[in-house]
Amino acid sequence: MTSLDTLVADLDVFFHLAESGADPAFARFFPAVYADEEIPWQAWTEPRFSVHFNGLMLRGDATVGAIFLSAFPSDEVLTHFLAEAAPGDLLFLHHPINMESGDPRGAWGRFFQPIPLHLRDALRQQRVSVYSCHAPLDYHPTLSTSRAIATALGGDLRGEFFPYGPGYAGVLVEIAPLSTTALEAVLRRTFGVPYLDVAGARPAEIRHVAIVAGAGDRVDQMRDAEARGAQAYVTGEIHSRIDSDVARTRFAAVDEFARETTMALIGVTHAASEFLVMQSAMRTWFADRYPIPTVLLPETHWWR
């Protein structure tokens, strides 16, 4: 067993939570998804969470017997967590709320979604804890969502791009040469996805890759990566398929860029791109520090 307070303090220090400020995304989106609820979200979240929108969100028992890891608190993930967790266990997440990003072969997504009331009640009744780490895990200089992808590809770091908060969300790497087809096959295996979202060119040989986990559908950052020599741009989403006017505008901008770029644009799903760091770096981080089990909670369907 491990003290919850010790574990939370260690995470807060490692991710520099005190200096991180409010999360660039969830300081806006977390309050928005709960705006219409009768009970204010501040009534059931930890006080410091309302400052950073990262860190300990729900507090359970004082000792932790196991740590569970996932990208988003989807209904599926939370149901599995509740079925396996004992009182005091901790769920470590990247997002504090679920996200539906859409499927290139299916329906468009509904964007950020609240944790349903019945699951929030069940989490509290089971006396488990939930800790989320969004932007600080994206831009951390040694352990980040994008660096986990670079490591999986055997990439040598050549630079950073995609400014985010006080750091960078993206990395530029050099890999052993692969064709576009071969790189796509590696990515399907790495992320366990049946298909990818692809656009742009199909270079015969790729050595230089720009990587940004999560939503990479920013044409300005795609142009920056290309100008710095990237031959492929690997991200969670090359297209935002969220059912909104803003997302459709961004989709059209990426489509226009894809017709002129020399890069292969490859999307592996938002959630899967951010789960890889849990499988590798975060699982190791916890195992090296605490003598308790770590349990991975993947999604059944990454495209959604």
Beta strands, then each sheet from edge to edge (+ up, - down):
strand 1: 2-3
strand 2: 55-58
strand 3: 63-64
strand 4: 67-69
strand 5: 90-93
strand 6: 98-100
strand 7: 111-113
strand 8: 129-132
strand 9: 156-164
strand 10: 167-178
strand 11: 197-200
strand 12: 206-215
strand 13: 232-237
strand 14: 264-267
strand 15: 294-296
sheet 1: 1+ 3-
sheet 2: 2+ 8- 5- 4- 15-
sheet 3: 6+ 7-
sheet 4: 9+ 10- 12+ 13+ 14+ 11-
end
